[in-house]
Amino acid sequence: MRTSIAVNLLDAARHNERFGAPGQRIFEMGNVFHYEAEMQQLGHVTEQTEIGMLIAGAQEAKTPYNADATNADIFLLKGLTDSVAARAGLPHVSYQSASVSYFDGDECLDAFVGEKKIGTLGKIASKIGKEFDLRSAVWSRCSIISQYTNWHERRNSRRRM
């Protein structure tokens, strides 16, 4: 029972690097399991659906229309997060600096809709990259999809009233 989709994304990134992929944009959605202090239907375990994104390397090659190749960075990942949130019908997403052990401290953000945290994004810490034998810097974001759908359901129920 996995606790995060991030491991699958990092495995896929390593595999793609070995086969010479110059840049990567990987998305996955699936079920994850978390321990809860209160008794749940499955003991102390809850099952949730998580969506994850991973970007690495060159995202757009150098062409006559852009001065340099566009490489993966926190700003591109933030833009992807905004796009997914807009597609899910969420209002404006705000960001705050965060500190999470598996992300680089300088490039880590928590994403919020209003006061509700919807995910964390950032540059994967170099020690994690080394554990997965990754050769280039990798940025990732994971969040529980129910945080999107719960907000969307509440918004739609208010519209019906």
N, CA and C atoms as a LAMMPS dump frame, in Angstrom:
ITEM: TIMESTEP
0
ITEM: NUMBER OF ATOMS
483
ITEM: BOX BOUNDS ff ff ff
-5.0000000000000000e+02 5.0000000000000000e+02
-5.0000000000000000e+02 5.0000000000000000e+02
-5.0000000000000000e+02 5.0000000000000000e+02
ITEM: ATOMS id mol type element x y z
1 1 1 N 0.851 -1.165 0
2 1 2 C 0 0 0
3 1 3 C 0.903 1.236 0
4 2 1 N 0.809 2.011 -1.061
5 2 2 C 1.688 3.174 -1.17
6 2 3 C 1.105 4.387 -0.435
7 3 1 N 2.005 5.215 0.073
8 3 2 C 1.596 6.417 0.791
9 3 3 C 1.738 7.671 -0.059
10 4 1 N 2.336 7.55 -1.239
11 4 2 C 2.493 8.692 -2.139
12 4 3 C 2.727 8.211 -3.567
13 5 1 N 2.294 9.012 -4.501
14 5 2 C 2.524 8.722 -5.914
15 5 3 C 3.93 9.149 -6.338
16 6 1 N 4.571 9.967 -5.522
17 6 2 C 5.878 10.524 -5.88
18 6 3 C 6.909 9.448 -6.215
19 7 1 N 6.874 8.33 -5.513
20 7 2 C 7.843 7.256 -5.76
21 7 3 C 7.699 6.73 -7.189
22 8 1 N 6.476 6.521 -7.639
23 8 2 C 6.25 6.056 -9.016
24 8 3 C 6.756 7.083 -10.026
25 9 1 N 6.513 8.361 -9.751
26 9 2 C 6.966 9.412 -10.657
27 9 3 C 8.484 9.444 -10.75
28 10 1 N 9.164 9.301 -9.61
29 10 2 C 10.625 9.3 -9.61
30 10 3 C 11.186 8.078 -10.32
31 11 1 N 10.558 6.93 -10.149
32 11 2 C 10.978 5.729 -10.884
33 11 3 C 10.832 5.924 -12.39
34 12 1 N 9.716 6.505 -12.804
35 12 2 C 9.49 6.76 -14.232
36 12 3 C 10.514 7.76 -14.77
37 13 1 N 10.844 8.776 -13.975
38 13 2 C 11.841 9.766 -14.396
39 13 3 C 13.204 9.118 -14.6
40 14 1 N 13.595 8.24 -13.674
41 14 2 C 14.878 7.532 -13.812
42 14 3 C 14.881 6.676 -15.081
43 15 1 N 13.807 5.96 -15.305
44 15 2 C 13.699 5.107 -16.49
45 15 3 C 13.803 5.944 -17.771
46 16 1 N 13.089 7.056 -17.815
47 16 2 C 13.111 7.919 -18.998
48 16 3 C 14.489 8.53 -19.228
49 17 1 N 15.18 8.909 -18.144
50 17 2 C 16.541 9.448 -18.285
51 17 3 C 17.471 8.416 -18.919
52 18 1 N 17.356 7.175 -18.504
53 18 2 C 18.22 6.126 -19.024
54 18 3 C 18.007 5.893 -20.515
55 19 1 N 16.814 6.196 -20.986
56 19 2 C 16.529 6.03 -22.41
57 19 3 C 16.682 7.334 -23.185
58 20 1 N 17.315 8.335 -22.563
59 20 2 C 17.707 9.544 -23.272
60 20 3 C 16.655 10.62 -23.427
61 21 1 N 15.634 10.624 -22.618
62 21 2 C 14.605 11.679 -22.707
63 21 3 C 15.221 13.014 -22.29
64 22 1 N 15.203 14.029 -23.17
65 22 2 C 15.809 15.308 -22.821
66 22 3 C 14.991 16.094 -21.797
67 23 1 N 13.706 15.877 -21.757
68 23 2 C 12.825 16.56 -20.815
69 23 3 C 11.633 15.682 -20.5
70 24 1 N 11.036 15.914 -19.341
71 24 2 C 9.934 15.059 -18.932
72 24 3 C 8.806 15.881 -18.314
73 25 1 N 7.606 15.49 -18.617
74 25 2 C 6.389 15.966 -17.945
75 25 3 C 5.561 14.719 -17.691
76 26 1 N 5.514 14.31 -16.445
77 26 2 C 4.832 13.071 -16.087
78 26 3 C 3.703 13.391 -15.109
79 27 1 N 2.544 12.817 -15.349
80 27 2 C 1.383 12.995 -14.486
81 27 3 C 0.861 11.622 -14.109
82 28 1 N 0.404 11.479 -12.889
83 28 2 C -0.221 10.227 -12.47
84 28 3 C -1.284 10.533 -11.424
85 29 1 N -2.331 9.74 -11.462
86 29 2 C -3.382 9.843 -10.475
87 29 3 C -3.686 8.437 -9.978
88 30 1 N -3.795 8.259 -8.671
89 30 2 C -4.072 6.932 -8.126
90 30 3 C -4.346 6.981 -6.64
91 31 1 N -4.665 5.839 -6.076
92 31 2 C -5.005 5.749 -4.663
93 31 3 C -3.763 5.634 -3.804
94 32 1 N -3.792 6.304 -2.654
95 32 2 C -2.736 6.237 -1.648
96 32 3 C -3.392 5.988 -0.292
97 33 1 N -2.584 5.543 0.668
98 33 2 C -3.105 5.192 1.985
99 33 3 C -2.335 5.939 3.054
100 34 1 N -3.062 6.426 4.065
101 34 2 C -2.46 7.176 5.171
102 34 3 C -2.985 6.657 6.504
103 35 1 N -2.126 6.713 7.518
104 35 2 C -2.51 6.327 8.865
105 35 3 C -3.293 7.469 9.495
106 36 1 N -4.361 7.156 10.196
107 36 2 C -5.176 8.137 10.922
108 36 3 C -5.246 7.729 12.384
109 37 1 N -5.24 8.701 13.282
110 37 2 C -5.322 8.415 14.714
111 37 3 C -6.696 7.836 15.086
112 38 1 N -7.743 8.337 14.439
113 38 2 C -9.097 7.855 14.72
114 38 3 C -9.4 6.603 13.905
115 39 1 N -10.235 5.749 14.463
116 39 2 C -10.631 4.517 13.785
117 39 3 C -11.407 4.853 12.516
118 40 1 N -11.064 4.191 11.425
119 40 2 C -11.708 4.383 10.134
120 40 3 C -12.366 3.075 9.715
121 41 1 N -12.902 3.046 8.511
122 41 2 C -13.535 1.832 7.999
123 41 3 C -12.524 0.692 7.857
124 42 1 N -11.281 1.019 7.502
125 42 2 C -10.222 0.016 7.34
126 42 3 C -9.238 0.069 8.509
127 43 1 N -9.723 0.117 9.722
128 43 2 C -8.832 0.259 10.87
129 43 3 C -8.417 1.708 11.011
130 44 1 N -7.13 1.945 11.066
131 44 2 C -6.617 3.315 11.194
132 44 3 C -6.074 3.835 9.865
133 45 1 N -6.536 3.278 8.778
134 45 2 C -6.023 3.637 7.452
135 45 3 C -7.123 4.292 6.629
136 46 1 N -6.776 5.393 5.949
137 46 2 C -7.705 6.008 5.007
138 46 3 C -7.137 5.886 3.603
139 47 1 N -8.015 5.71 2.656
140 47 2 C -7.641 5.63 1.244
141 47 3 C -8.087 6.919 0.576
142 48 1 N -7.175 7.555 -0.156
143 48 2 C -7.478 8.79 -0.861
144 48 3 C -6.885 8.73 -2.262
145 49 1 N -7.428 9.537 -3.148
146 49 2 C -6.893 9.627 -4.505
147 49 3 C -5.955 10.823 -4.576
148 50 1 N -4.749 10.579 -5.11
149 50 2 C -3.737 11.618 -5.19
150 50 3 C -3.391 11.875 -6.654
151 51 1 N -3.105 13.131 -6.965
152 51 2 C -2.613 13.476 -8.299
153 51 3 C -1.184 14.002 -8.126
154 52 1 N -0.303 13.537 -8.993
155 52 2 C 1.088 13.949 -8.917
156 52 3 C 1.603 14.414 -10.271
157 53 1 N 2.535 15.353 -10.241
158 53 2 C 3.179 15.864 -11.45
159 53 3 C 4.683 15.854 -11.225
160 54 1 N 5.419 15.625 -12.277
161 54 2 C 6.87 15.688 -12.214
162 54 3 C 7.363 16.304 -13.518
163 55 1 N 8.261 17.257 -13.415
164 55 2 C 8.888 17.838 -14.604
165 55 3 C 10.395 17.83 -14.4
166 56 1 N 11.133 17.66 -15.486
167 56 2 C 12.589 17.633 -15.423
168 56 3 C 13.158 17.958 -16.791
169 57 1 N 14.36 18.522 -16.782
170 57 2 C 15.085 18.746 -18.028
171 57 3 C 14.49 19.808 -18.924
172 58 1 N 14.852 19.723 -20.204
173 58 2 C 14.407 20.703 -21.201
174 58 3 C 12.928 20.509 -21.502
175 59 1 N 12.16 21.569 -21.358
176 59 2 C 10.731 21.504 -21.607
177 59 3 C 10.386 22.014 -23.012
178 60 1 N 11.224 22.901 -23.517
179 60 2 C 11.038 23.43 -24.865
180 60 3 C 12.417 23.714 -25.445
181 61 1 N 12.704 23.153 -26.588
182 61 2 C 14.025 23.32 -27.21
183 61 3 C 14.222 24.752 -27.699
184 62 1 N 15.483 25.143 -27.848
185 62 2 C 15.801 26.455 -28.398
186 62 3 C 15.348 26.506 -29.849
187 63 1 N 14.638 27.564 -30.182
188 63 2 C 14.168 27.766 -31.555
189 63 3 C 14.446 29.212 -31.945
190 64 1 N 14.204 29.578 -33.194
191 64 2 C 14.383 30.976 -33.576
192 64 3 C 13.444 31.915 -32.825
193 65 1 N 12.393 31.366 -32.204
194 65 2 C 11.394 32.205 -31.539
195 65 3 C 11.658 32.395 -30.049
196 66 1 N 12.555 31.607 -29.468
197 66 2 C 12.926 31.835 -28.071
198 66 3 C 14.445 31.837 -27.963
199 67 1 N 14.965 32.705 -27.109
200 67 2 C 16.408 32.901 -27.009
201 67 3 C 17.124 31.668 -26.461
202 68 1 N 16.537 31.001 -25.492
203 68 2 C 17.157 29.841 -24.871
204 68 3 C 16.144 28.715 -24.752
205 69 1 N 16.654 27.534 -24.515
206 69 2 C 15.768 26.407 -24.227
207 69 3 C 15.074 26.675 -22.889
208 70 1 N 13.831 26.25 -22.767
209 70 2 C 13.099 26.399 -21.514
210 70 3 C 13.29 25.129 -20.697
211 71 1 N 13.856 25.277 -19.519
212 71 2 C 14.097 24.137 -18.651
213 71 3 C 13.089 24.109 -17.506
214 72 1 N 12.901 22.928 -16.93
215 72 2 C 11.989 22.765 -15.802
216 72 3 C 12.462 23.617 -14.632
217 73 1 N 11.513 24.272 -13.97
218 73 2 C 11.809 25.028 -12.758
219 73 3 C 10.531 25.193 -11.942
220 74 1 N 10.656 25.829 -10.801
221 74 2 C 9.525 25.992 -9.888
222 74 3 C 8.415 26.826 -10.526
223 75 1 N 8.78 27.764 -11.384
224 75 2 C 7.785 28.64 -12.004
225 75 3 C 6.921 27.875 -13.015
226 76 1 N 7.551 26.973 -13.763
227 76 2 C 6.79 26.142 -14.701
228 76 3 C 5.861 25.2 -13.932
229 77 1 N 6.353 24.617 -12.853
230 77 2 C 5.522 23.723 -12.046
231 77 3 C 4.356 24.486 -11.408
232 78 1 N 4.616 25.703 -10.987
233 78 2 C 3.549 26.545 -10.427
234 78 3 C 2.49 26.828 -11.491
235 79 1 N 2.913 27.095 -12.717
236 79 2 C 1.971 27.312 -13.813
237 79 3 C 1.132 26.075 -14.109
238 80 1 N 1.759 24.896 -14.066
239 80 2 C 1.017 23.648 -14.263
240 80 3 C 0.004 23.443 -13.141
241 81 1 N 0.403 23.757 -11.916
242 81 2 C -0.51 23.651 -10.769
243 81 3 C -1.707 24.568 -10.965
244 82 1 N -1.463 25.795 -11.394
245 82 2 C -2.55 26.742 -11.648
246 82 3 C -3.488 26.221 -12.737
247 83 1 N -2.926 25.615 -13.776
248 83 2 C -3.741 25.083 -14.876
249 83 3 C -4.627 23.93 -14.418
250 84 1 N -4.064 23.018 -13.626
251 84 2 C -4.857 21.891 -13.115
252 84 3 C -5.959 22.403 -12.199
253 85 1 N -5.635 23.354 -11.342
254 85 2 C -6.638 23.915 -10.429
255 85 3 C -7.752 24.621 -11.2
256 86 1 N -7.394 25.388 -12.223
257 86 2 C -8.404 26.076 -13.033
258 86 3 C -9.291 25.072 -13.756
259 87 1 N -8.686 24.009 -14.257
260 87 2 C -9.451 22.966 -14.951
261 87 3 C -10.423 22.268 -13.997
262 88 1 N -10.029 22.157 -12.718
263 88 2 C -10.878 21.535 -11.708
264 88 3 C -11.933 22.505 -11.181
265 89 1 N -11.904 23.751 -11.649
266 89 2 C -12.893 24.727 -11.222
267 89 3 C -12.555 25.439 -9.932
268 90 1 N -11.301 25.355 -9.494
269 90 2 C -10.9 26.029 -8.262
270 90 3 C -10.612 27.495 -8.544
271 91 1 N -10.89 28.351 -7.567
272 91 2 C -10.544 29.771 -7.752
273 91 3 C -9.039 29.96 -7.619
274 92 1 N -8.633 31.184 -7.51
275 92 2 C -7.222 31.561 -7.451
276 92 3 C -6.438 30.733 -6.431
277 93 1 N -5.303 30.203 -6.862
278 93 2 C -4.406 29.454 -5.981
279 93 3 C -3.326 30.407 -5.487
280 94 1 N -3.092 30.409 -4.185
281 94 2 C -2.012 31.223 -3.617
282 94 3 C -0.913 30.3 -3.118
283 95 1 N 0.27 30.844 -2.951
284 95 2 C 1.434 30.042 -2.584
285 95 3 C 2.161 30.672 -1.408
286 96 1 N 2.709 29.815 -0.545
287 96 2 C 3.526 30.255 0.578
288 96 3 C 4.765 29.373 0.637
289 97 1 N 5.872 29.957 1.089
290 97 2 C 7.098 29.173 1.264
291 97 3 C 6.838 28.033 2.228
292 98 1 N 7.487 26.923 1.973
293 98 2 C 7.314 25.745 2.817
294 98 3 C 8.66 25.103 3.073
295 99 1 N 8.681 24.197 4.01
296 99 2 C 9.892 23.446 4.311
297 99 3 C 9.494 21.99 4.51
298 100 1 N 9.842 21.169 3.537
299 100 2 C 9.532 19.746 3.581
300 100 3 C 10.84 18.999 3.33
301 101 1 N 11.078 17.935 4.069
302 101 2 C 12.376 17.255 4.029
303 101 3 C 12.746 16.701 2.659
304 102 1 N 11.781 16.301 1.858
305 102 2 C 12.106 15.702 0.559
306 102 3 C 12.181 16.735 -0.572
307 103 1 N 11.972 18.02 -0.257
308 103 2 C 12.149 19.094 -1.23
309 103 3 C 13.326 19.966 -0.816
310 104 1 N 13.948 20.611 -1.814
311 104 2 C 14.999 21.583 -1.573
312 104 3 C 14.379 22.763 -0.822
313 105 1 N 14.992 23.173 0.271
314 105 2 C 14.431 24.238 1.108
315 105 3 C 14.211 25.552 0.394
316 106 1 N 15.055 25.869 -0.6
317 106 2 C 14.935 27.143 -1.304
318 106 3 C 13.825 27.137 -2.351
319 107 1 N 13.422 25.979 -2.807
320 107 2 C 12.436 25.89 -3.875
321 107 3 C 11.309 24.94 -3.472
322 108 1 N 10.533 25.36 -2.474
323 108 2 C 9.42 24.56 -1.984
324 108 3 C 8.269 25.488 -1.621
325 109 1 N 7.078 25.182 -2.118
326 109 2 C 5.895 26.005 -1.872
327 109 3 C 4.704 25.14 -1.475
328 110 1 N 3.875 25.666 -0.588
329 110 2 C 2.572 25.074 -0.311
330 110 3 C 1.553 25.84 -1.139
331 111 1 N 0.615 25.116 -1.759
332 111 2 C -0.437 25.728 -2.571
333 111 3 C -1.735 25.745 -1.756
334 112 1 N -2.438 26.874 -1.789
335 112 2 C -3.675 27.049 -1.037
336 112 3 C -4.782 27.589 -1.927
337 113 1 N -6.005 27.159 -1.637
338 113 2 C -7.214 27.804 -2.163
339 113 3 C -7.924 28.33 -0.933
340 114 1 N -7.932 29.645 -0.784
341 114 2 C -8.423 30.232 0.456
342 114 3 C -7.483 29.813 1.58
343 115 1 N -8.036 29.231 2.637
344 115 2 C -7.238 28.76 3.765
345 115 3 C -6.864 27.279 3.653
346 116 1 N -7.419 26.574 2.651
347 116 2 C -7.243 25.124 2.527
348 116 3 C -5.99 24.801 1.707
349 117 1 N -5.102 24.032 2.298
350 117 2 C -3.897 23.589 1.594
351 117 3 C -4.287 22.499 0.607
352 118 1 N -3.891 22.671 -0.665
353 118 2 C -4.237 21.681 -1.692
354 118 3 C -3.027 20.905 -2.185
355 119 1 N -1.842 21.24 -1.713
356 119 2 C -0.674 20.481 -2.136
357 119 3 C 0.629 21.185 -1.83
358 120 1 N 1.715 20.474 -2.066
359 120 2 C 3.063 21.014 -1.896
360 120 3 C 3.836 20.734 -3.169
361 121 1 N 4.609 21.708 -3.61
362 121 2 C 5.4 21.546 -4.816
363 121 3 C 6.805 22.062 -4.586
364 122 1 N 7.75 21.517 -5.34
365 122 2 C 9.107 21.999 -5.193
366 122 3 C 10.12 21.138 -5.917
367 123 1 N 11.368 21.52 -5.724
368 123 2 C 12.491 20.797 -6.318
369 123 3 C 12.842 19.642 -5.391
370 124 1 N 12.897 18.439 -5.949
371 124 2 C 13.237 17.252 -5.168
372 124 3 C 14.651 17.428 -4.606
373 125 1 N 14.82 17.169 -3.317
374 125 2 C 16.125 17.305 -2.659
375 125 3 C 17.157 16.432 -3.366
376 126 1 N 18.377 16.935 -3.433
377 126 2 C 19.434 16.208 -4.155
378 126 3 C 19.684 14.829 -3.553
379 127 1 N 19.547 14.678 -2.236
380 127 2 C 19.765 13.351 -1.624
381 127 3 C 18.702 12.351 -2.104
382 128 1 N 17.479 12.806 -2.34
383 128 2 C 16.429 11.933 -2.873
384 128 3 C 16.75 11.606 -4.33
385 129 1 N 17.166 12.626 -5.087
386 129 2 C 17.562 12.393 -6.479
387 129 3 C 18.666 11.357 -6.588
388 130 1 N 19.627 11.408 -5.678
389 130 2 C 20.72 10.428 -5.679
390 130 3 C 20.213 9.033 -5.34
391 131 1 N 19.269 8.944 -4.393
392 131 2 C 18.705 7.643 -4.041
393 131 3 C 17.999 6.991 -5.233
394 132 1 N 17.388 7.818 -6.08
395 132 2 C 16.698 7.308 -7.264
396 132 3 C 17.608 7.309 -8.487
397 133 1 N 18.891 7.655 -8.296
398 133 2 C 19.892 7.646 -9.348
399 133 3 C 19.499 8.564 -10.51
400 134 1 N 18.973 9.745 -10.164
401 134 2 C 18.598 10.73 -11.185
402 134 3 C 19.795 11.626 -11.475
403 135 1 N 19.994 11.935 -12.733
404 135 2 C 21.154 12.731 -13.156
405 135 3 C 20.853 14.218 -13.223
406 136 1 N 19.578 14.589 -13.348
407 136 2 C 19.228 16.005 -13.472
408 136 3 C 18.265 16.407 -12.363
409 137 1 N 18.106 17.707 -12.185
410 137 2 C 17.185 18.238 -11.18
411 137 3 C 15.746 17.912 -11.571
412 138 1 N 14.926 17.62 -10.576
413 138 2 C 13.544 17.21 -10.801
414 138 3 C 12.634 18.032 -9.892
415 139 1 N 11.521 18.505 -10.44
416 139 2 C 10.517 19.228 -9.669
417 139 3 C 9.253 18.385 -9.631
418 140 1 N 8.583 18.381 -8.485
419 140 2 C 7.404 17.536 -8.35
420 140 3 C 6.339 18.223 -7.503
421 141 1 N 5.103 17.749 -7.663
422 141 2 C 3.975 18.243 -6.883
423 141 3 C 2.991 17.111 -6.697
424 142 1 N 2.497 16.945 -5.481
425 142 2 C 1.479 15.934 -5.195
426 142 3 C 0.413 16.553 -4.315
427 143 1 N -0.815 16.166 -4.543
428 143 2 C -1.903 16.61 -3.678
429 143 3 C -3.021 15.592 -3.718
430 144 1 N -3.821 15.614 -2.666
431 144 2 C -4.969 14.718 -2.57
432 144 3 C -6.087 15.297 -3.433
433 145 1 N -6.548 14.519 -4.391
434 145 2 C -7.537 15.002 -5.364
435 145 3 C -8.87 15.322 -4.703
436 146 1 N -9.193 14.678 -3.575
437 146 2 C -10.462 14.966 -2.909
438 146 3 C -10.519 16.415 -2.452
439 147 1 N -9.36 17.031 -2.245
440 147 2 C -9.354 18.439 -1.869
441 147 3 C -9.891 19.293 -3.019
442 148 1 N -9.667 18.859 -4.254
443 148 2 C -10.246 19.548 -5.397
444 148 3 C -11.734 19.256 -5.5
445 149 1 N -12.078 17.968 -5.441
446 149 2 C -13.468 17.578 -5.683
447 149 3 C -14.385 18.04 -4.569
448 150 1 N -13.924 18.019 -3.309
449 150 2 C -14.76 18.503 -2.216
450 150 3 C -15.097 19.968 -2.399
451 151 1 N -14.1 20.766 -2.779
452 151 2 C -14.354 22.182 -3.002
453 151 3 C -15.327 22.359 -4.165
454 152 1 N -15.116 21.61 -5.232
455 152 2 C -15.957 21.715 -6.417
456 152 3 C -17.403 21.316 -6.101
457 153 1 N -17.6 20.249 -5.316
458 153 2 C -18.938 19.814 -4.933
459 153 3 C -19.638 20.859 -4.073
460 154 1 N -18.912 21.462 -3.114
461 154 2 C -19.501 22.505 -2.267
462 154 3 C -19.911 23.707 -3.117
463 155 1 N -19.05 24.081 -4.052
464 155 2 C -19.34 25.228 -4.91
465 155 3 C -20.597 24.961 -5.741
466 156 1 N -20.706 23.764 -6.313
467 156 2 C -21.871 23.428 -7.138
468 156 3 C -23.144 23.328 -6.31
469 157 1 N -23.057 22.836 -5.07
470 157 2 C -24.26 22.739 -4.238
471 157 3 C -24.753 24.13 -3.85
472 158 1 N -23.863 25.087 -3.662
473 158 2 C -24.275 26.466 -3.365
474 158 3 C -24.972 27.093 -4.569
475 159 1 N -24.524 26.755 -5.763
476 159 2 C -25.14 27.309 -6.961
477 159 3 C -26.579 26.827 -7.147
478 160 1 N -26.852 25.578 -6.702
479 160 2 C -28.189 25.008 -6.864
480 160 3 C -29.198 25.65 -5.918
481 161 1 N -28.737 26.205 -4.816
482 161 2 C -29.653 26.793 -3.816
483 161 3 C -30.251 28.093 -4.271
